[in-house]
C-alpha cells in the first residue's frame, strides 16, 4: 500500500502543473514527439524534457526513441488508478452526505409533528 501511495503522490504532483496537464491533454488524443509537445507551450526543449521526465516517473507517460525522434504516449492505466482513488473518496462522501440528508429529513419530519403550527 505504501508503494501505491507514493505512486499516487508522484502522479498528483505531476498533474499539479499546467504545462504537464497540457501535455497529458494532447497525448490523450494520440502520440506526439517531444518537439510537438513543446511547440504550443512556449517553453524550451530542455524544460519540456524535464516535464516529460516527471510524467514518466509518475507513470503517466511512456516514451520511446526511434533514431533522433523521441515519441511520447499516454499510459491510460495510470490515469485509471488516479480515477479509482478519486471515485473511492467520492463514494465515501456521497454515502455520508446521503446519510446526513436522511437524518435532516427525519429531524424536520419529527419537528413538524411536535409543532402543529408549523
N, C-alpha and C positions, 0 to 999 in steps of 0.2 A: 504494500500500500504506500509506503514511504517513497519508493521509486516512482510510482504513478503520480503522487502528489508533486514531486519535483518536476516531472514531465509536464504536468498541467501548469505549474508555475512558469516554466520556460515558455509554454505556449501562450499563456495570457500576457506575459511580458512582451513576447514578440508581437502580439496583436494590439498592444498599447500604443504603438507608433503609427501615425497616419501614413507615412511612406510605405511601411510594411503592409498595412491593410490595403493600400492601393495596389501593391504588388500581388497580394492574395486575390484581390478582386479581378485583376487582369488574368491571373493564372487560372481562375475559376472558369474562364471562357476558353482556355486552351494553353498549350505550352508556348513559351516565349524565350528568346535569347536574353542574356543579361543586358545587352545593348538596347533591345526593345523595351525591357522593363525600366531602364534608366531614363530613356528619352522623355517621356511625359512628366517625369518627376522633377526635372530641372536640377538634378544633383549629379555630382561627379561619378564616374565609373567606380573609383575606389570606395566611395560612400555606398554605392549600390551593392558592391561586393560585401561590405560589412553587414548591411541589412540582410542580404541573402544568407550569409554565414549564420546569422542569428536565427533566421527562418529555418535553415537546415537543422541546426542544433535543436530547435524546438520540435522538429519532426513534421512541420507543416509543408515544407518544400523539399523536393529532391532535384538534384542537378546531375547532368551527365555531360561529359566533354567529348566532342567529336571534332577532331582536328583543332582548330583555334576557336571554335564556337562552343560556348557553354549554354546548354539548354535547360530550362527550369520547368518543372511540373509540380502541380499541387498534389499533396497526399491527402485525399479526402477522408481517409480513415482517421487521421489525426484530428481533423475538424469534427468528426463524428464523436470522438472521445470528449471533446470540449462541450459539444451539444448535449451529450448524455449527462455530463456533470451538471450543466445548467438545468436540464429538464428534471433531474432528481430534486434539485432545490426548488424549482417551480412547483412540482407536485407536492412537496412537503408544505410549502407556504400556501398553496391553494387549499389543501385539506385543512390547514389551521384557520384560514380565513373563512372557509365554509362552516367550520365548527363555530367560529365566532358569530357568523351571521345567524346560524340556527339558535344559538344562545340568546342573541339580542332579540330575535323574533319571538322566542318563547318568553323572554322577560317583558316585552311590550304587550304580549297577549295576557300575561298574568296581571300586569299593571292595569290594563283596561278592564279586567274582570273585577278588580278591587275597587276601582273608582268608576262608579256608574255614570258620572257626569262627563267622562272623557269620551 
